[in-house]
Amino acid sequence: MPVHRVNGTSLYYEISGRGTPLLFIHGHGLTHEMFQPQIDYFKASYQVIAVDLRGNGQSGKLQAPSAKVIDIQCEDLSLLLGFLGVRGAVLIGADYGGILAQRFAYLYPNQVRALILADSLSKNTATSPSEKVWRSLWLVSQLANYLPGELFLRSLKVMYNRWDLAYRIIRKSMLHKRTSEMLVQSLATNQVDYTALLPLIRIPACCIAGDQAETDVRNMQDTAHRLPYGEFATIPDAFHLCNLCQPELFNKLVQDFLEDRTAER
């Protein structure tokens, strides 16, 4: 599959189908493979582009200070879309990919026609006591990514015991994780606060969370509220990475949004 030299590194990507371009942006420590159920579903009617961000999967090294990581990865994607001749894509980002999608829509508005954000956030700074509690819990959850493989996979199996597909795809990524580059990307999210940027992103946006992930629900509700054309939806009986917990329901929700909100753009 193609590898494109861009911005001093290499980006691995897969492209298939024809129609409105959909750019899938994966989550923290994962790869384009986390969207395989969506790639298989949407490639019949859309042009599907799935990429490994630099520092992840089969793409090149991430060598940048944490404060610049997100903007550099956004620039990578912008250049890739230009290389592919894509003028306006729907960005579909999960977890860390959703953070990137928001920043990309702000930096490169002419390259984006809509946003679909899943299990992500737009503000990762804490001010109130309750926010500081949730921030502490989030940091603890991130540390689990750096546990020795056996310990992490054991806890992962318990967490995703009802969602085997999600477990298997996360497990595969964690067995091949690039720990130092994961850490830099974690640090890059530590001070994310896009609350001032969101009102400027004036395109259709759908913010999705699994109903079993309370933090994701709260974050996606807040993000949708701040986006001028934001909508919020939940996926029933789904946890973090709801596209893998309930792929059929997720695909149907995204399909409906695309047909209702982007057909005329």
N, C-alpha and C positions, 0 to 999 in steps of 0.2 A: 504494500500500500504506500501512498505517496508520503514523502518527507520533503518539506520546503525549507530552504535556508532563508532565514529572516532575522534581521535585527541582531546578528552575531550569534545565532544559535540555530537549531533545527527544530521544526515542529512536525510531529507526526499527525496526520489527519486522514479521515476517510470521508468520501463523498459519494453519494448515490442518489438516484431519483431525479425528477424534474418538477419544476413548479416554484412556488414561493420558497425562498431559502430559509431553512431553520438551522441555526447554529447552536449546538448543544455544548454547554460548558460544565465540566464535571466538578465534583466536590473535593474537599480537602483530602489529600492522600489517595485519591481514587484516579481513574482514567476514563477515557471515552466509553469503555465497556460498561460503565454503570448505566448507560442509556441504551443498551442493546434492545430491550423490549420496545423502546420508542423508535429506534432506528428501523427495526423490522416492520413496525406498524406504519410509520409516516412516509417511508421511502416510496410507497406506491403512488402517493399524491403530491409529494413535496420534494424539493431538493434538500437532502439531509447532509449536513456537515458536522462531523464530530471530531474533536481535536483533543490531543493531550497537551495541556499547558506546559510551558517550559518548566523543568524541574519535576516532571511527572511522567509516568508511563514510559513511552518510547521516544519522548522528545528530549532535547538537549538540556545541558546543565543550567541551573538557576544560580547565577553568581551576581547578586545585587544586594544592597542594604535593604532591610525590611521596609523602610519608609518608601522605597521606590518600586517594590515588587509588583504591586497591583497595577500601577500605571504602565510599567514595562510589559506586563502580560497583556494588558489592554492594547498596547501598541502592536504587539505581536499579532493579535487577532485582527486588528485593523489592516495591517499589511497583508495578512493571509487572505482576507476578504477581497482586498484590492487585486491581489495576484489571481484569485479565482474569478474575478470579474463580477463579484456580487455587490450590488449597489444598495440594497436595503434588505436586511435579514431580520427575522424574528429571533431574538436571543432567548434561549431556554437554559437557565442556570440553576443548579441545585447546590445548596449549602454554600461553600466558598465560591462556586460558579455563579451563584446569584449575586453575591457581593460584586464580583467582577462585572457582571452584566449591568448592574446599576451604574457603576463607574464608567463603563464603556458608553452607555447611552448618554451620559453627561458629556464625555470627552468627544465623542464621534456621533453626534445626533443624526447626521445625514446618512449614516450607515445602518440605522436601526429603524424598523417600522413598528415593532411591538416588543414587549418584555413579558416573559413568563418566568416567575421566580418561585422556587420550591424550597421549603425548609431552610430559609436563609435569614438574613437580618440586614438592617440598614444602620443600626447604631449598636456599637459594642463598647461604649463607654458608660461608666456608672456614676450617677450623681446622687440619687436618693438612696436611703438605707435599703429599700427593697431591691433596687437595681443592683446595689453592691452585693447583696446576697445571691441574686441570680448570676451575677458576673463571676462570683467565686465558684458557684456550681459549674458554670461553663468551663472555667479554667481546669477544674478537677477532671471534667469529662475529656478535655483535650489531652491531659496527661496520659490517659489510658492508651492513646495512640502509640506511646513510646514505651509501653510495658514490653518485657520479653514476649516473644511470639506466643508461646504456650499459654501464658497468663492472659494475654489480651484476647486470644481466640476463645478461651474458656468463658470469659466474661461476655464476649460478643455473642457466643452461642446462646447464653442465657437471655441476653437482651433481645435477641431476634428469634427466639424459639418458635414464634408463630409465623415468621416470615422467612422461609427457607431461601428463596431466591436472593433476597437482600443479604442474608448471612453469607451465602456462597460468593457473591460478587465482592462484598467488602473483604471477606477472608482472603480471596485471591489477591486483591490489591495490597492488603497488609502483609502478605507473605513476600511481596516484592517491593515493599515500601522503601522510599529514599528518605531516610530519617532526617538527615541534616537539612534537606530542602523542604521537607514537611515543616520543620521547626521554623524556618525563615518565613514560610507562608502563614503559619500560625501567628507569629509576631506581627506580620503585616496586617492582620485583622484586629489586633488588640485595641487600636485606637480609631477604628472605623466609625465615622459619624457622618452619614449622608443626609441628615435631616434638613440641612440647608440646600442640598442639591435636588432632592426629590421633587419639590414644586416646579423645578425647571424642566423636568422630564415629561413633556406633554405629548405622550403617546399612549395607546392602549396598554394596560399592564394587568396581569393576573398574578396574584400572590396566593400560593397554595401551601397548605400544611397538612400533615397527617394528624388526625384528631387525637391520637394517643401521645403526641409529643407536645406537651403544654407550652414549653418555651418557644417552640416553632410557631405554634398557633398565635401566641402573643406577639412575637416579632413580625409575623406576616400580616397580622391585623394592623399593627402600627405602620408598617411600610405601605400597605394599601391605602390607609387613611391619608398618608402624606403625599401620595402620588395623585396628580390632578385627575387622571383617568384610571385610577387603581380600583381593582376588584379583589375581593377576598373569597376563598373557597377552601373547604376542608375535604380530605379524602377519608371516608370512614374506615375504621379498623386498620389504620396505618400509623407507623411510627416515623422517625427521622429517615429520610430518603423514601418518601411515600411513593415515588415513581417505581420503586422496586418492591415495596410492600404490597401494593395493589396496582399493578401495571395496567390492567384493563380499565379500571376506573380513572386512573390518571390520564391515560390516552384519550378516553372519551371526553373528559373535562377539557383537555387541551384542544382537541378537535373542535369542540363546540365553540370555544373561545376564538380559535382561528377563523372559523366560518362566520361568526357573528361580528367580530371586531376588526378583522384585518382584510376582509374581502374587498373593501372599497378603497384601500390605501395603496 
